[in-house]
């Protein structure tokens, strides 16, 4: 199901991913299947599945973006508190 963006500046999505992410996941799946069948090596399929999970988008924010925002809020950026009387 192709979902046309609400405004023309947002990126086109297909199901829960951007179209660019669908291409990367597809190529990753091909490489993963080749590595698993020919070499018996599991890490590429794990990395592809991890990328597919982290690139899921809800309302123009991916899961990876949310993790980055949360890490910046809790660990990286200093919180500023102003006390007013």
Biopython code that builds the backbone (N, CA, C, O; Angstrom):
import numpy as np
from Bio.PDB.StructureBuilder import StructureBuilder

atoms = [
    (1, "UNK", "N", (0.838, -1.158, 0.000)),
    (1, "UNK", "CA", (0.000, 0.000, 0.000)),
    (1, "UNK", "C", (0.896, 1.238, 0.000)),
    (1, "UNK", "O", (1.695, 1.416, 0.920)),
    (2, "UNK", "N", (0.781, 2.069, -0.983)),
    (2, "UNK", "CA", (1.558, 3.301, -1.103)),
    (2, "UNK", "C", (0.777, 4.423, -0.462)),
    (2, "UNK", "O", (-0.383, 4.657, -0.802)),
    (3, "UNK", "N", (1.414, 5.123, 0.474)),
    (3, "UNK", "CA", (0.759, 6.226, 1.167)),
    (3, "UNK", "C", (1.382, 7.528, 0.694)),
    (3, "UNK", "O", (2.572, 7.758, 0.911)),
    (4, "UNK", "N", (0.606, 8.371, 0.060)),
    (4, "UNK", "CA", (1.100, 9.658, -0.421)),
    (4, "UNK", "C", (1.258, 10.594, 0.774)),
    (4, "UNK", "O", (0.381, 10.640, 1.637)),
    (5, "UNK", "N", (2.350, 11.335, 0.840)),
    (5, "UNK", "CA", (2.577, 12.205, 1.998)),
    (5, "UNK", "C", (1.509, 13.274, 2.140)),
    (5, "UNK", "O", (0.961, 13.761, 1.152)),
    (6, "UNK", "N", (1.223, 13.631, 3.382)),
    (6, "UNK", "CA", (0.222, 14.664, 3.646)),
    (6, "UNK", "C", (0.648, 16.012, 3.089)),
    (6, "UNK", "O", (-0.159, 16.724, 2.492)),
    (7, "UNK", "N", (1.898, 16.359, 3.280)),
    (7, "UNK", "CA", (2.398, 17.564, 2.632)),
    (7, "UNK", "C", (3.470, 17.142, 1.634)),
    (7, "UNK", "O", (4.086, 16.088, 1.788)),
    (8, "UNK", "N", (3.687, 17.943, 0.638)),
    (8, "UNK", "CA", (4.560, 17.534, -0.460)),
    (8, "UNK", "C", (6.037, 17.561, -0.105)),
    (8, "UNK", "O", (6.857, 17.103, -0.901)),
    (9, "UNK", "N", (6.402, 18.074, 1.044)),
    (9, "UNK", "CA", (7.802, 18.098, 1.446)),
    (9, "UNK", "C", (8.208, 16.871, 2.239)),
    (9, "UNK", "O", (9.404, 16.625, 2.397)),
    (10, "UNK", "N", (7.268, 16.096, 2.740)),
    (10, "UNK", "CA", (7.621, 14.894, 3.490)),
    (10, "UNK", "C", (7.948, 13.754, 2.520)),
    (10, "UNK", "O", (7.560, 13.778, 1.352)),
    (11, "UNK", "N", (8.659, 12.774, 3.028)),
    (11, "UNK", "CA", (9.116, 11.674, 2.181)),
    (11, "UNK", "C", (8.015, 10.636, 2.021)),
    (11, "UNK", "O", (7.181, 10.453, 2.908)),
    (12, "UNK", "N", (8.025, 9.958, 0.873)),
    (12, "UNK", "CA", (7.030, 8.926, 0.603)),
    (12, "UNK", "C", (7.328, 7.688, 1.441)),
    (12, "UNK", "O", (8.488, 7.336, 1.659)),
    (13, "UNK", "N", (6.265, 7.032, 1.909)),
    (13, "UNK", "CA", (6.423, 5.844, 2.738)),
    (13, "UNK", "C", (5.688, 4.659, 2.112)),
    (13, "UNK", "O", (4.729, 4.825, 1.359)),
    (14, "UNK", "N", (6.155, 3.488, 2.440)),
    (14, "UNK", "CA", (5.511, 2.245, 2.036)),
    (14, "UNK", "C", (5.397, 1.410, 3.290)),
    (14, "UNK", "O", (6.410, 1.009, 3.863)),
    (15, "UNK", "N", (4.182, 1.144, 3.725)),
    (15, "UNK", "CA", (3.881, 0.508, 5.005)),
    (15, "UNK", "C", (4.461, 1.339, 6.135)),
    (15, "UNK", "O", (3.968, 2.438, 6.389)),
    (16, "UNK", "N", (5.485, 0.861, 6.820)),
    (16, "UNK", "CA", (6.031, 1.603, 7.952)),
    (16, "UNK", "C", (7.418, 2.168, 7.677)),
    (16, "UNK", "O", (8.050, 2.697, 8.592)),
    (17, "UNK", "N", (7.911, 2.073, 6.443)),
    (17, "UNK", "CA", (9.260, 2.509, 6.118)),
    (17, "UNK", "C", (9.231, 3.523, 4.986)),
    (17, "UNK", "O", (8.280, 3.582, 4.207)),
    (18, "UNK", "N", (10.296, 4.321, 4.910)),
    (18, "UNK", "CA", (10.484, 5.168, 3.741)),
    (18, "UNK", "C", (10.919, 4.279, 2.585)),
    (18, "UNK", "O", (11.419, 3.174, 2.798)),
    (19, "UNK", "N", (10.731, 4.757, 1.374)),
    (19, "UNK", "CA", (11.081, 3.937, 0.213)),
    (19, "UNK", "C", (12.578, 3.642, 0.151)),
    (19, "UNK", "O", (12.976, 2.567, -0.298)),
    (20, "UNK", "N", (13.404, 4.577, 0.594)),
    (20, "UNK", "CA", (14.850, 4.338, 0.634)),
    (20, "UNK", "C", (15.177, 3.179, 1.579)),
    (20, "UNK", "O", (16.031, 2.346, 1.274)),
    (21, "UNK", "N", (14.494, 3.131, 2.727)),
    (21, "UNK", "CA", (14.726, 2.062, 3.688)),
    (21, "UNK", "C", (14.276, 0.710, 3.138)),
    (21, "UNK", "O", (14.910, -0.309, 3.411)),
    (22, "UNK", "N", (13.200, 0.693, 2.373)),
    (22, "UNK", "CA", (12.742, -0.559, 1.752)),
    (22, "UNK", "C", (13.822, -1.099, 0.820)),
    (22, "UNK", "O", (14.075, -2.303, 0.804)),
    (23, "UNK", "N", (14.459, -0.225, 0.045)),
    (23, "UNK", "CA", (15.543, -0.649, -0.842)),
    (23, "UNK", "C", (16.732, -1.196, -0.077)),
    (23, "UNK", "O", (17.296, -2.225, -0.451)),
    (24, "UNK", "N", (17.115, -0.514, 0.994)),
    (24, "UNK", "CA", (18.252, -0.974, 1.796)),
    (24, "UNK", "C", (17.937, -2.310, 2.454)),
    (24, "UNK", "O", (18.791, -3.196, 2.495)),
    (25, "UNK", "N", (16.735, -2.462, 2.962)),
    (25, "UNK", "CA", (16.340, -3.722, 3.596)),
    (25, "UNK", "C", (16.312, -4.847, 2.568)),
    (25, "UNK", "O", (16.735, -5.964, 2.867)),
    (26, "UNK", "N", (15.820, -4.570, 1.359)),
    (26, "UNK", "CA", (15.787, -5.584, 0.305)),
    (26, "UNK", "C", (17.175, -6.052, -0.088)),
    (26, "UNK", "O", (17.417, -7.254, -0.204)),
    (27, "UNK", "N", (18.095, -5.109, -0.296)),
    (27, "UNK", "CA", (19.471, -5.468, -0.646)),
    (27, "UNK", "C", (20.131, -6.205, 0.515)),
    (27, "UNK", "O", (20.867, -7.168, 0.304)),
    (28, "UNK", "N", (19.866, -5.750, 1.745)),
    (28, "UNK", "CA", (20.399, -6.434, 2.920)),
    (28, "UNK", "C", (19.890, -7.860, 3.038)),
    (28, "UNK", "O", (20.636, -8.757, 3.431)),
    (29, "UNK", "N", (18.613, -8.078, 2.698)),
    (29, "UNK", "CA", (18.055, -9.435, 2.726)),
    (29, "UNK", "C", (18.735, -10.323, 1.689)),
    (29, "UNK", "O", (19.034, -11.483, 1.971)),
    (30, "UNK", "N", (18.979, -9.794, 0.504)),
    (30, "UNK", "CA", (19.663, -10.584, -0.520)),
    (30, "UNK", "C", (21.067, -10.975, -0.076)),
    (30, "UNK", "O", (21.463, -12.132, -0.220)),
    (31, "UNK", "N", (21.816, -10.028, 0.457)),
    (31, "UNK", "CA", (23.160, -10.317, 0.943)),
    (31, "UNK", "C", (23.108, -11.289, 2.118)),
    (31, "UNK", "O", (23.949, -12.181, 2.224)),
    (32, "UNK", "N", (22.123, -11.119, 2.999)),
    (32, "UNK", "CA", (21.991, -11.992, 4.161)),
    (32, "UNK", "C", (21.684, -13.427, 3.767)),
    (32, "UNK", "O", (22.252, -14.365, 4.326)),
    (33, "UNK", "N", (20.780, -13.599, 2.800)),
    (33, "UNK", "CA", (20.444, -14.951, 2.348)),
    (33, "UNK", "C", (21.648, -15.600, 1.682)),
    (33, "UNK", "O", (21.897, -16.789, 1.883)),
    (34, "UNK", "N", (22.396, -14.841, 0.894)),
    (34, "UNK", "CA", (23.605, -15.380, 0.280)),
    (34, "UNK", "C", (24.621, -15.787, 1.343)),
    (34, "UNK", "O", (25.181, -16.882, 1.276)),
    (35, "UNK", "N", (24.862, -14.922, 2.318)),
    (35, "UNK", "CA", (25.839, -15.230, 3.369)),
    (35, "UNK", "C", (25.395, -16.425, 4.204)),
    (35, "UNK", "O", (26.228, -17.234, 4.615)),
    (36, "UNK", "N", (24.111, -16.545, 4.456)),
    (36, "UNK", "CA", (23.616, -17.662, 5.252)),
    (36, "UNK", "C", (23.682, -18.973, 4.489)),
    (36, "UNK", "O", (24.057, -20.002, 5.052)),
    (37, "UNK", "N", (23.320, -18.945, 3.209)),
    (37, "UNK", "CA", (23.298, -20.188, 2.438)),
    (37, "UNK", "C", (24.690, -20.641, 2.017)),
    (37, "UNK", "O", (24.965, -21.840, 2.015)),
    (38, "UNK", "N", (25.560, -19.727, 1.664)),
    (38, "UNK", "CA", (26.880, -20.108, 1.170)),
    (38, "UNK", "C", (27.927, -20.219, 2.279)),
    (38, "UNK", "O", (28.798, -21.087, 2.226)),
    (39, "UNK", "N", (27.845, -19.361, 3.262)),
    (39, "UNK", "CA", (28.879, -19.317, 4.296)),
    (39, "UNK", "C", (28.397, -19.806, 5.656)),
    (39, "UNK", "O", (29.207, -20.074, 6.543)),
    (40, "UNK", "N", (27.081, -19.924, 5.823)),
    (40, "UNK", "CA", (26.533, -20.308, 7.117)),
    (40, "UNK", "C", (26.758, -19.240, 8.176)),
    (40, "UNK", "O", (26.933, -19.544, 9.356)),
    (41, "UNK", "N", (26.751, -17.989, 7.740)),
    (41, "UNK", "CA", (27.091, -16.868, 8.604)),
    (41, "UNK", "C", (25.838, -16.068, 8.935)),
    (41, "UNK", "O", (25.172, -15.579, 8.022)),
    (42, "UNK", "N", (25.495, -15.917, 10.227)),
    (42, "UNK", "CA", (24.254, -15.266, 10.663)),
    (42, "UNK", "C", (24.308, -13.754, 10.857)),
    (42, "UNK", "O", (23.258, -13.119, 10.761)),
    (43, "UNK", "N", (25.463, -13.129, 11.126)),
    (43, "UNK", "CA", (25.449, -11.689, 11.438)),
    (43, "UNK", "C", (24.784, -10.779, 10.392)),
    (43, "UNK", "O", (24.128, -9.818, 10.794)),
    (44, "UNK", "N", (24.908, -11.019, 9.085)),
    (44, "UNK", "CA", (24.228, -10.103, 8.152)),
    (44, "UNK", "C", (22.705, -10.106, 8.291)),
    (44, "UNK", "O", (22.072, -9.059, 8.165)),
    (45, "UNK", "N", (22.124, -11.253, 8.546)),
    (45, "UNK", "CA", (20.662, -11.290, 8.682)),
    (45, "UNK", "C", (20.227, -10.624, 9.984)),
    (45, "UNK", "O", (19.155, -10.023, 10.050)),
    (46, "UNK", "N", (21.054, -10.731, 11.013)),
    (46, "UNK", "CA", (20.750, -10.053, 12.271)),
    (46, "UNK", "C", (20.844, -8.539, 12.090)),
    (46, "UNK", "O", (19.980, -7.803, 12.567)),
    (47, "UNK", "N", (21.888, -8.073, 11.403)),
    (47, "UNK", "CA", (22.038, -6.636, 11.156)),
    (47, "UNK", "C", (20.914, -6.087, 10.281)),
    (47, "UNK", "O", (20.432, -4.978, 10.509)),
    (48, "UNK", "N", (20.495, -6.868, 9.275)),
    (48, "UNK", "CA", (19.397, -6.435, 8.419)),
    (48, "UNK", "C", (18.094, -6.344, 9.207)),
    (48, "UNK", "O", (17.336, -5.388, 9.044)),
    (49, "UNK", "N", (17.833, -7.326, 10.054)),
    (49, "UNK", "CA", (16.619, -7.301, 10.877)),
    (49, "UNK", "C", (16.666, -6.142, 11.872)),
    (49, "UNK", "O", (15.646, -5.499, 12.120)),
    (50, "UNK", "N", (17.832, -5.873, 12.439)),
    (50, "UNK", "CA", (17.983, -4.756, 13.370)),
    (50, "UNK", "C", (17.741, -3.421, 12.652)),
    (50, "UNK", "O", (17.059, -2.545, 13.183)),
    (51, "UNK", "N", (18.304, -3.270, 11.442)),
    (51, "UNK", "CA", (18.074, -2.047, 10.672)),
    (51, "UNK", "C", (16.591, -1.902, 10.316)),
    (51, "UNK", "O", (16.032, -0.808, 10.392)),
    (52, "UNK", "N", (15.964, -3.008, 9.930)),
    (52, "UNK", "CA", (14.539, -2.951, 9.578)),
    (52, "UNK", "C", (13.707, -2.517, 10.779)),
    (52, "UNK", "O", (12.761, -1.744, 10.630)),
    (53, "UNK", "N", (14.048, -3.005, 11.963)),
    (53, "UNK", "CA", (13.306, -2.622, 13.167)),
    (53, "UNK", "C", (13.537, -1.154, 13.513)),
    (53, "UNK", "O", (12.590, -0.425, 13.808)),
    (54, "UNK", "N", (14.802, -0.722, 13.477)),
    (54, "UNK", "CA", (15.123, 0.642, 13.886)),
    (54, "UNK", "C", (14.668, 1.698, 12.882)),
    (54, "UNK", "O", (14.556, 2.871, 13.240)),
    (55, "UNK", "N", (14.405, 1.309, 11.638)),
    (55, "UNK", "CA", (13.987, 2.291, 10.641)),
    (55, "UNK", "C", (12.466, 2.368, 10.481)),
    (55, "UNK", "O", (11.980, 3.068, 9.593)),
    (56, "UNK", "N", (11.714, 1.666, 11.319)),
    (56, "UNK", "CA", (10.250, 1.787, 11.296)),
    (56, "UNK", "C", (9.883, 3.221, 11.667)),
    (56, "UNK", "O", (10.422, 3.770, 12.627)),
    (57, "UNK", "N", (8.978, 3.824, 10.919)),
    (57, "UNK", "CA", (8.603, 5.219, 11.146)),
    (57, "UNK", "C", (7.143, 5.333, 11.571)),
    (57, "UNK", "O", (6.256, 4.705, 10.992)),
    (58, "UNK", "N", (6.919, 6.146, 12.593)),
    (58, "UNK", "CA", (5.585, 6.537, 13.028)),
    (58, "UNK", "C", (5.555, 8.048, 13.041)),
    (58, "UNK", "O", (6.307, 8.676, 13.786)),
    (59, "UNK", "N", (4.696, 8.642, 12.226)),
    (59, "UNK", "CA", (4.529, 10.099, 12.155)),
    (59, "UNK", "C", (5.861, 10.812, 11.946)),
    (59, "UNK", "O", (6.189, 11.742, 12.683)),
    (60, "UNK", "N", (6.626, 10.386, 10.952)),
    (60, "UNK", "CA", (7.902, 10.983, 10.546)),
    (60, "UNK", "C", (9.007, 10.896, 11.595)),
    (60, "UNK", "O", (9.968, 11.663, 11.529)),
    (61, "UNK", "N", (8.900, 9.994, 12.549)),
    (61, "UNK", "CA", (9.967, 9.765, 13.528)),
    (61, "UNK", "C", (10.229, 8.273, 13.570)),
    (61, "UNK", "O", (9.327, 7.483, 13.849)),
    (62, "UNK", "N", (11.480, 7.885, 13.289)),
    (62, "UNK", "CA", (11.820, 6.472, 13.334)),
    (62, "UNK", "C", (12.167, 6.070, 14.764)),
    (62, "UNK", "O", (12.374, 6.923, 15.627)),
    (63, "UNK", "N", (12.228, 4.787, 14.998)),
    (63, "UNK", "CA", (12.592, 4.280, 16.314)),
    (63, "UNK", "C", (14.021, 4.703, 16.650)),
    (63, "UNK", "O", (14.304, 5.046, 17.798)),
    (64, "UNK", "N", (14.923, 4.683, 15.670)),
    (64, "UNK", "CA", (16.298, 5.114, 15.897)),
    (64, "UNK", "C", (16.352, 6.597, 16.256)),
    (64, "UNK", "O", (17.126, 6.982, 17.133)),
    (65, "UNK", "N", (15.553, 7.435, 15.604)),
    (65, "UNK", "CA", (15.492, 8.858, 15.950)),
    (65, "UNK", "C", (15.023, 9.040, 17.394)),
    (65, "UNK", "O", (15.567, 9.862, 18.130)),
    (66, "UNK", "N", (14.011, 8.269, 17.792)),
    (66, "UNK", "CA", (13.503, 8.360, 19.159)),
    (66, "UNK", "C", (14.575, 7.968, 20.167)),
    (66, "UNK", "O", (14.713, 8.621, 21.201)),
    (67, "UNK", "N", (15.342, 6.909, 19.883)),
    (67, "UNK", "CA", (16.422, 6.494, 20.781)),
    (67, "UNK", "C", (17.494, 7.582, 20.854)),
    (67, "UNK", "O", (18.021, 7.862, 21.930)),
    (68, "UNK", "N", (17.817, 8.192, 19.716)),
    (68, "UNK", "CA", (18.795, 9.288, 19.721)),
    (68, "UNK", "C", (18.305, 10.469, 20.549)),
    (68, "UNK", "O", (19.068, 11.030, 21.335)),
    (69, "UNK", "N", (17.042, 10.854, 20.384)),
    (69, "UNK", "CA", (16.488, 11.968, 21.147)),
    (69, "UNK", "C", (16.488, 11.653, 22.643)),
    (69, "UNK", "O", (16.816, 12.512, 23.461)),
    (70, "UNK", "N", (16.122, 10.423, 22.997)),
    (70, "UNK", "CA", (16.094, 10.038, 24.407)),
    (70, "UNK", "C", (17.503, 10.033, 24.997)),
    (70, "UNK", "O", (17.696, 10.505, 26.118)),
    (71, "UNK", "N", (18.491, 9.511, 24.269)),
    (71, "UNK", "CA", (19.875, 9.498, 24.761)),
    (71, "UNK", "C", (20.402, 10.920, 24.921)),
    (71, "UNK", "O", (21.081, 11.223, 25.903)),
    (72, "UNK", "N", (20.097, 11.786, 23.972)),
    (72, "UNK", "CA", (20.536, 13.173, 24.082)),
    (72, "UNK", "C", (19.880, 13.852, 25.285)),
    (72, "UNK", "O", (20.528, 14.622, 25.995)),
    (73, "UNK", "N", (18.611, 13.571, 25.511)),
    (73, "UNK", "CA", (17.905, 14.203, 26.626)),
    (73, "UNK", "C", (18.434, 13.718, 27.969)),
    (73, "UNK", "O", (18.654, 14.522, 28.875)),
    (74, "UNK", "N", (18.641, 12.400, 28.107)),
    (74, "UNK", "CA", (19.014, 11.853, 29.403)),
    (74, "UNK", "C", (20.519, 11.844, 29.669)),
    (74, "UNK", "O", (20.929, 11.945, 30.825)),
    (75, "UNK", "N", (21.354, 11.726, 28.632)),
    (75, "UNK", "CA", (22.774, 11.505, 28.876)),
    (75, "UNK", "C", (23.699, 12.587, 28.316)),
    (75, "UNK", "O", (24.720, 12.884, 28.937)),
    (76, "UNK", "N", (23.386, 13.177, 27.185)),
    (76, "UNK", "CA", (24.345, 14.022, 26.492)),
    (76, "UNK", "C", (24.149, 15.502, 26.799)),
    (76, "UNK", "O", (25.089, 16.168, 27.234)),
    (77, "UNK", "N", (22.971, 16.017, 26.585)),
    (77, "UNK", "CA", (22.734, 17.451, 26.745)),
    (77, "UNK", "C", (22.419, 17.797, 28.196)),
    (77, "UNK", "O", (21.695, 17.077, 28.884)),
    (78, "UNK", "N", (22.973, 18.901, 28.633)),
    (78, "UNK", "CA", (22.724, 19.364, 29.984)),
    (78, "UNK", "C", (21.323, 19.946, 30.066)),
    (78, "UNK", "O", (20.906, 20.715, 29.200)),
    (79, "UNK", "N", (20.611, 19.578, 31.100)),
    (79, "UNK", "CA", (19.277, 20.120, 31.317)),
    (79, "UNK", "C", (19.397, 21.445, 32.058)),
    (79, "UNK", "O", (20.157, 21.551, 33.020)),
    (80, "UNK", "N", (18.665, 22.440, 31.623)),
    (80, "UNK", "CA", (18.721, 23.770, 32.218)),
    (80, "UNK", "C", (17.409, 24.016, 32.976)),
    (80, "UNK", "O", (16.316, 23.909, 32.419)),
    (81, "UNK", "N", (17.553, 24.340, 34.231)),
    (81, "UNK", "CA", (16.395, 24.622, 35.056)),
    (81, "UNK", "C", (16.451, 26.077, 35.528)),
    (81, "UNK", "O", (17.484, 26.526, 36.024)),
    (82, "UNK", "N", (15.387, 26.788, 35.383)),
    (82, "UNK", "CA", (15.324, 28.175, 35.842)),
    (82, "UNK", "C", (14.276, 28.277, 36.954)),
    (82, "UNK", "O", (13.122, 27.888, 36.777)),
    (83, "UNK", "N", (14.701, 28.801, 38.088)),
    (83, "UNK", "CA", (13.795, 28.985, 39.205)),
    (83, "UNK", "C", (13.338, 30.446, 39.210)),
    (83, "UNK", "O", (14.156, 31.366, 39.215)),
    (84, "UNK", "N", (12.049, 30.636, 39.207)),
    (84, "UNK", "CA", (11.500, 31.991, 39.240)),
    (84, "UNK", "C", (10.595, 32.127, 40.469)),
    (84, "UNK", "O", (9.876, 31.205, 40.856)),
    (85, "UNK", "N", (10.665, 33.276, 41.038)),
    (85, "UNK", "CA", (9.868, 33.493, 42.250)),
    (85, "UNK", "C", (8.527, 34.084, 41.937)),
    (85, "UNK", "O", (7.733, 34.328, 42.846)),
]
sb = StructureBuilder()
sb.init_structure("model")
sb.init_model(0)
sb.init_chain("A")
sb.init_seg("    ")
for serial, (resi, resn, name, xyz) in enumerate(atoms, 1):
    if name == "N":
        sb.init_residue(resn, " ", resi, " ")
    sb.init_atom(name, np.array(xyz, "f"), 0.0, 1.0, " ", f" {name:<3s}", serial, name[0])
structure = sb.get_structure()
